[in-house]
Amino acid sequence: MSKVTRATKALEQAKVAFTVHTYDYDPDADKVGLQAAEALGEEPMRVLKTLMTLVDGKPACVIVPSDREVSMKKLAAAFKGKSAEMMKPADAERMTGYKVGGISPFGQMKPVRTAIESAAMAHDLVYLNGGQRGLQVRMSPHDVAAVLKAVIAPVIA
């Protein structure tokens, strides 16, 4: 497995500190984020999942703890929109250039507006997908928000 992806290149270009961590990805796991947390030996609230959504029909990315669900109502409100829904997996792959299970918020084909769950900001370090199944990057949630120019808002149900 290569530890160099578009996501890690984007982070290097942004000049932020991060470390790369690999784990055995289970394609049959019910919840990929929870499986990643368990494989890394980390609390699920520190291992964040990246989800692609549509807010008022426009693409958006949302980052939440792997053990939580997104409130579509709160997500729409975070972007001052009326409605939000999950993006179809095939559309998410086409839009980001990553495979589902390996979608990173960094280095996507086309930058989209991003929201990060405010509770994630309480941790010193968090894990996010590094752009490949079985690859995570660990970094400060404040750097995550800064690099992505993310809206920090309560978006979990």
C-alpha atoms as an extended CHARMM CRD file, in Angstrom:
* protein
*
       157  EXT
         1         1  MET       CA              0.0000000000        0.0000000000        0.0000000000  PROA      1               0.0000000000
         2         2  SER       CA              1.3320000000        3.3840000000       -0.9890000000  PROA      2               0.0000000000
         3         3  LYS       CA              1.4530000000        5.9430000000        1.8010000000  PROA      3               0.0000000000
         4         4  VAL       CA              1.5230000000        8.7420000000       -0.7630000000  PROA      4               0.0000000000
         5         5  THR       CA             -1.8910000000        9.7970000000       -2.0500000000  PROA      5               0.0000000000
         6         6  ARG       CA             -3.4570000000       12.9880000000       -3.3620000000  PROA      6               0.0000000000
         7         7  ALA       CA             -4.6050000000       13.5850000000        0.2430000000  PROA      7               0.0000000000
         8         8  THR       CA             -1.1160000000       13.2970000000        1.7650000000  PROA      8               0.0000000000
         9         9  LYS       CA              0.3320000000       15.4260000000       -1.0370000000  PROA      9               0.0000000000
        10        10  ALA       CA             -2.3240000000       18.1000000000       -0.3410000000  PROA      10              0.0000000000
        11        11  LEU       CA             -1.4250000000       18.0730000000        3.3660000000  PROA      11              0.0000000000
        12        12  GLU       CA              2.3000000000       18.3550000000        2.6060000000  PROA      12              0.0000000000
        13        13  GLN       CA              1.5550000000       21.2520000000        0.2710000000  PROA      13              0.0000000000
        14        14  ALA       CA             -0.4830000000       22.9280000000        3.0540000000  PROA      14              0.0000000000
        15        15  LYS       CA              2.5620000000       22.5410000000        5.3520000000  PROA      15              0.0000000000
        16        16  VAL       CA              0.6270000000       21.0420000000        8.2670000000  PROA      16              0.0000000000
        17        17  ALA       CA              1.8850000000       18.3460000000       10.6280000000  PROA      17              0.0000000000
        18        18  PHE       CA              0.3740000000       14.8960000000       10.1750000000  PROA      18              0.0000000000
        19        19  THR       CA              1.3210000000       11.2660000000       10.5490000000  PROA      19              0.0000000000
        20        20  VAL       CA              0.2310000000        8.3510000000        8.3650000000  PROA      20              0.0000000000
        21        21  HSD       CA             -1.2670000000        5.1810000000        9.8540000000  PROA      21              0.0000000000
        22        22  THR       CA             -2.2710000000        1.9920000000        8.0710000000  PROA      22              0.0000000000
        23        23  TYR       CA             -4.6670000000       -0.7330000000        9.1510000000  PROA      23              0.0000000000
        24        24  ASP       CA             -6.2820000000       -3.8240000000        7.6640000000  PROA      24              0.0000000000
        25        25  TYR       CA             -9.3580000000       -2.5060000000        5.8630000000  PROA      25              0.0000000000
        26        26  ASP       CA            -12.3580000000       -4.8300000000        6.0470000000  PROA      26              0.0000000000
        27        27  PRO       CA            -14.5620000000       -4.3550000000        2.9580000000  PROA      27              0.0000000000
        28        28  ASP       CA            -17.3350000000       -6.3520000000        4.6580000000  PROA      28              0.0000000000
        29        29  ALA       CA            -17.5170000000       -4.1610000000        7.7850000000  PROA      29              0.0000000000
        30        30  ASP       CA            -20.9620000000       -2.7090000000        8.5030000000  PROA      30              0.0000000000
        31        31  LYS       CA            -19.4540000000        0.5920000000        9.5790000000  PROA      31              0.0000000000
        32        32  VAL       CA            -16.1090000000        1.3540000000        7.9510000000  PROA      32              0.0000000000
        33        33  GLY       CA            -15.2450000000        4.1860000000       10.3830000000  PROA      33              0.0000000000
        34        34  LEU       CA            -15.8740000000        2.0320000000       13.4400000000  PROA      34              0.0000000000
        35        35  GLN       CA            -13.8080000000       -0.7760000000       11.9320000000  PROA      35              0.0000000000
        36        36  ALA       CA            -10.9620000000        1.7160000000       11.3610000000  PROA      36              0.0000000000
        37        37  ALA       CA            -11.1630000000        2.9270000000       14.9800000000  PROA      37              0.0000000000
        38        38  GLU       CA            -11.0420000000       -0.6230000000       16.2910000000  PROA      38              0.0000000000
        39        39  ALA       CA             -8.1460000000       -1.5860000000       14.0070000000  PROA      39              0.0000000000
        40        40  LEU       CA             -6.2020000000        1.5210000000       15.0920000000  PROA      40              0.0000000000
        41        41  GLY       CA             -7.0100000000        0.9620000000       18.7860000000  PROA      41              0.0000000000
        42        42  GLU       CA             -8.5710000000        4.4290000000       19.0090000000  PROA      42              0.0000000000
        43        43  GLU       CA            -11.8050000000        5.7850000000       20.4400000000  PROA      43              0.0000000000
        44        44  PRO       CA            -14.4380000000        6.1180000000       17.6560000000  PROA      44              0.0000000000
        45        45  MET       CA            -14.9630000000        9.7920000000       18.5580000000  PROA      45              0.0000000000
        46        46  ARG       CA            -11.3440000000       10.5060000000       17.4990000000  PROA      46              0.0000000000
        47        47  VAL       CA            -11.5860000000        8.6330000000       14.1970000000  PROA      47              0.0000000000
        48        48  LEU       CA            -13.5970000000       10.8560000000       11.8770000000  PROA      48              0.0000000000
        49        49  LYS       CA            -15.5150000000        9.7480000000        8.8130000000  PROA      49              0.0000000000
        50        50  THR       CA            -15.7960000000       11.7710000000        5.6300000000  PROA      50              0.0000000000
        51        51  LEU       CA            -19.2250000000       11.7870000000        4.0100000000  PROA      51              0.0000000000
        52        52  MET       CA            -20.2450000000       13.3610000000        0.7380000000  PROA      52              0.0000000000
        53        53  THR       CA            -23.6280000000       15.0570000000        0.7040000000  PROA      53              0.0000000000
        54        54  LEU       CA            -25.8150000000       17.4230000000       -1.2640000000  PROA      54              0.0000000000
        55        55  VAL       CA            -27.0600000000       20.5960000000        0.4120000000  PROA      55              0.0000000000
        56        56  ASP       CA            -29.7890000000       22.2540000000       -1.6130000000  PROA      56              0.0000000000
        57        57  GLY       CA            -28.5810000000       20.0880000000       -4.5180000000  PROA      57              0.0000000000
        58        58  LYS       CA            -24.9600000000       21.2930000000       -4.3050000000  PROA      58              0.0000000000
        59        59  PRO       CA            -22.0660000000       19.0140000000       -3.2440000000  PROA      59              0.0000000000
        60        60  ALA       CA            -20.7300000000       19.3060000000        0.2830000000  PROA      60              0.0000000000
        61        61  CYS       CA            -18.4470000000       17.2900000000        2.5140000000  PROA      61              0.0000000000
        62        62  VAL       CA            -19.1610000000       16.6230000000        6.1780000000  PROA      62              0.0000000000
        63        63  ILE       CA            -16.7270000000       15.2290000000        8.7610000000  PROA      63              0.0000000000
        64        64  VAL       CA            -18.1080000000       13.5810000000       11.8920000000  PROA      64              0.0000000000
        65        65  PRO       CA            -16.9540000000       11.0790000000       14.5510000000  PROA      65              0.0000000000
        66        66  SER       CA            -17.1810000000        7.5200000000       13.2230000000  PROA      66              0.0000000000
        67        67  ASP       CA            -19.6500000000        6.4890000000       15.9260000000  PROA      67              0.0000000000
        68        68  ARG       CA            -22.1570000000        9.2410000000       15.1570000000  PROA      68              0.0000000000
        69        69  GLU       CA            -24.7260000000        9.9960000000       12.4490000000  PROA      69              0.0000000000
        70        70  VAL       CA            -25.1970000000       13.2750000000       10.5790000000  PROA      70              0.0000000000
        71        71  SER       CA            -28.3290000000       15.3160000000       11.2120000000  PROA      71              0.0000000000
        72        72  MET       CA            -29.3140000000       16.4170000000        7.7120000000  PROA      72              0.0000000000
        73        73  LYS       CA            -31.2980000000       19.2820000000        9.2080000000  PROA      73              0.0000000000
        74        74  LYS       CA            -28.2710000000       20.5650000000       11.1650000000  PROA      74              0.0000000000
        75        75  LEU       CA            -25.9900000000       20.0620000000        8.1550000000  PROA      75              0.0000000000
        76        76  ALA       CA            -28.3000000000       22.1230000000        5.9420000000  PROA      76              0.0000000000
        77        77  ALA       CA            -28.3970000000       24.8330000000        8.6300000000  PROA      77              0.0000000000
        78        78  ALA       CA            -24.5680000000       24.8740000000        8.8600000000  PROA      78              0.0000000000
        79        79  PHE       CA            -24.4820000000       25.9180000000        5.1900000000  PROA      79              0.0000000000
        80        80  LYS       CA            -27.5410000000       28.1690000000        5.5140000000  PROA      80              0.0000000000
        81        81  GLY       CA            -29.4470000000       25.7620000000        3.2990000000  PROA      81              0.0000000000
        82        82  LYS       CA            -32.9230000000       24.2660000000        3.4080000000  PROA      82              0.0000000000
        83        83  SER       CA            -32.2580000000       20.5470000000        2.8900000000  PROA      83              0.0000000000
        84        84  ALA       CA            -29.4540000000       18.0030000000        2.8170000000  PROA      84              0.0000000000
        85        85  GLU       CA            -29.1350000000       14.4020000000        1.6950000000  PROA      85              0.0000000000
        86        86  MET       CA            -26.4230000000       11.8060000000        1.2390000000  PROA      86              0.0000000000
        87        87  MET       CA            -24.7100000000       11.7500000000       -2.1540000000  PROA      87              0.0000000000
        88        88  LYS       CA            -25.0050000000        8.4760000000       -4.0790000000  PROA      88              0.0000000000
        89        89  PRO       CA            -21.7940000000        6.4110000000       -3.6810000000  PROA      89              0.0000000000
        90        90  ALA       CA            -21.0410000000        6.4010000000       -7.4420000000  PROA      90              0.0000000000
        91        91  ASP       CA            -21.4480000000       10.2010000000       -7.5440000000  PROA      91              0.0000000000
        92        92  ALA       CA            -19.2060000000       10.5970000000       -4.4690000000  PROA      92              0.0000000000
        93        93  GLU       CA            -16.4850000000        8.4870000000       -6.1270000000  PROA      93              0.0000000000
        94        94  ARG       CA            -16.7260000000       10.4170000000       -9.3900000000  PROA      94              0.0000000000
        95        95  MET       CA            -16.6890000000       13.7860000000       -7.6160000000  PROA      95              0.0000000000
        96        96  THR       CA            -13.8070000000       13.0710000000       -5.2160000000  PROA      96              0.0000000000
        97        97  GLY       CA            -11.6910000000       10.7140000000       -7.2890000000  PROA      97              0.0000000000
        98        98  TYR       CA            -11.5720000000        8.3270000000       -4.3180000000  PROA      98              0.0000000000
        99        99  LYS       CA            -13.2760000000        4.9740000000       -3.7280000000  PROA      99              0.0000000000
       100       100  VAL       CA            -15.9720000000        4.7290000000       -1.0220000000  PROA      100             0.0000000000
       101       101  GLY       CA            -14.1950000000        3.5730000000        2.1280000000  PROA      101             0.0000000000
       102       102  GLY       CA            -11.1890000000        5.6410000000        1.0720000000  PROA      102             0.0000000000
       103       103  ILE       CA            -12.7180000000        9.0910000000        0.5960000000  PROA      103             0.0000000000
       104       104  SER       CA            -10.5560000000       11.7830000000        2.1450000000  PROA      104             0.0000000000
       105       105  PRO       CA            -11.6130000000       15.4070000000        2.5930000000  PROA      105             0.0000000000
       106       106  PHE       CA             -8.1230000000       16.3680000000        1.3430000000  PROA      106             0.0000000000
       107       107  GLY       CA             -7.0110000000       16.3270000000       -2.2870000000  PROA      107             0.0000000000
       108       108  GLN       CA            -10.4520000000       15.8100000000       -3.7800000000  PROA      108             0.0000000000
       109       109  MET       CA            -10.7590000000       16.3180000000       -7.5500000000  PROA      109             0.0000000000
       110       110  LYS       CA            -12.8440000000       19.4310000000       -7.0100000000  PROA      110             0.0000000000
       111       111  PRO       CA            -12.8390000000       21.3010000000       -3.6810000000  PROA      111             0.0000000000
       112       112  VAL       CA            -16.2830000000       21.5070000000       -2.0860000000  PROA      112             0.0000000000
       113       113  ARG       CA            -17.5710000000       23.3060000000        0.9650000000  PROA      113             0.0000000000
       114       114  THR       CA            -16.9400000000       21.3040000000        4.1060000000  PROA      114             0.0000000000
       115       115  ALA       CA            -18.4080000000       21.1560000000        7.6000000000  PROA      115             0.0000000000
       116       116  ILE       CA            -16.7200000000       19.5410000000       10.5880000000  PROA      116             0.0000000000
       117       117  GLU       CA            -18.5760000000       18.4910000000       13.7330000000  PROA      117             0.0000000000
       118       118  SER       CA            -17.7630000000       20.9990000000       16.4730000000  PROA      118             0.0000000000
       119       119  ALA       CA            -17.2580000000       18.2310000000       19.0890000000  PROA      119             0.0000000000
       120       120  ALA       CA            -14.2560000000       16.9880000000       17.0730000000  PROA      120             0.0000000000
       121       121  MET       CA            -12.4310000000       20.2040000000       17.9180000000  PROA      121             0.0000000000
       122       122  ALA       CA            -12.1090000000       19.1160000000       21.5720000000  PROA      122             0.0000000000
       123       123  HSD       CA             -9.4160000000       16.5370000000       20.7240000000  PROA      123             0.0000000000
       124       124  ASP       CA             -5.6880000000       17.2230000000       20.3850000000  PROA      124             0.0000000000
       125       125  LEU       CA             -5.4210000000       14.8330000000       17.4490000000  PROA      125             0.0000000000
       126       126  VAL       CA             -7.9620000000       13.1250000000       15.2000000000  PROA      126             0.0000000000
       127       127  TYR       CA             -7.7640000000       10.5530000000       12.4210000000  PROA      127             0.0000000000
       128       128  LEU       CA             -9.2280000000       11.0260000000        8.9440000000  PROA      128             0.0000000000
       129       129  ASN       CA             -9.0830000000        8.9910000000        5.7870000000  PROA      129             0.0000000000
       130       130  GLY       CA             -5.8170000000        9.5060000000        3.9390000000  PROA      130             0.0000000000
       131       131  GLY       CA             -7.2310000000        8.8820000000        0.4640000000  PROA      131             0.0000000000
       132       132  GLN       CA             -7.0380000000        5.1110000000        0.3370000000  PROA      132             0.0000000000
       133       133  ARG       CA             -8.8210000000        2.2340000000        2.0460000000  PROA      133             0.0000000000
       134       134  GLY       CA             -6.7760000000        1.2490000000        5.0980000000  PROA      134             0.0000000000
       135       135  LEU       CA             -4.8910000000        4.5590000000        5.2890000000  PROA      135             0.0000000000
       136       136  GLN       CA             -5.5300000000        7.2460000000        7.9050000000  PROA      136             0.0000000000
       137       137  VAL       CA             -3.8310000000       10.5560000000        8.6600000000  PROA      137             0.0000000000
       138       138  ARG       CA             -3.5890000000       11.8050000000       12.2440000000  PROA      138             0.0000000000
       139       139  MET       CA             -3.4960000000       15.5380000000       12.8040000000  PROA      139             0.0000000000
       140       140  SER       CA             -4.8990000000       18.4620000000       14.7830000000  PROA      140             0.0000000000
       141       141  PRO       CA             -8.6090000000       19.0740000000       14.1360000000  PROA      141             0.0000000000
       142       142  HSD       CA             -7.7820000000       22.7940000000       14.0020000000  PROA      142             0.0000000000
       143       143  ASP       CA             -5.4120000000       22.1230000000       11.0990000000  PROA      143             0.0000000000
       144       144  VAL       CA             -8.1650000000       20.0330000000        9.4340000000  PROA      144             0.0000000000
       145       145  ALA       CA            -10.5690000000       22.9700000000        9.6600000000  PROA      145             0.0000000000
       146       146  ALA       CA             -7.9520000000       25.4790000000        8.4870000000  PROA      146             0.0000000000
       147       147  VAL       CA             -6.7560000000       23.4580000000        5.4720000000  PROA      147             0.0000000000
       148       148  LEU       CA            -10.3230000000       22.7550000000        4.3380000000  PROA      148             0.0000000000
       149       149  LYS       CA            -11.6500000000       26.2360000000        5.2480000000  PROA      149             0.0000000000
       150       150  ALA       CA            -14.3670000000       24.2280000000        6.9650000000  PROA      150             0.0000000000
       151       151  VAL       CA            -17.4360000000       25.4730000000        8.7660000000  PROA      151             0.0000000000
       152       152  ILE       CA            -17.2710000000       24.2560000000       12.3700000000  PROA      152             0.0000000000
       153       153  ALA       CA            -20.7950000000       23.4460000000       13.5030000000  PROA      153             0.0000000000
       154       154  PRO       CA            -22.8570000000       20.9210000000       15.4700000000  PROA      154             0.0000000000
       155       155  VAL       CA            -23.9680000000       18.5720000000       12.6720000000  PROA      155             0.0000000000
       156       156  ILE       CA            -24.5160000000       15.2520000000       14.4590000000  PROA      156             0.0000000000
       157       157  ALA       CA            -27.9110000000       13.8160000000       15.2910000000  PROA      157             0.0000000000
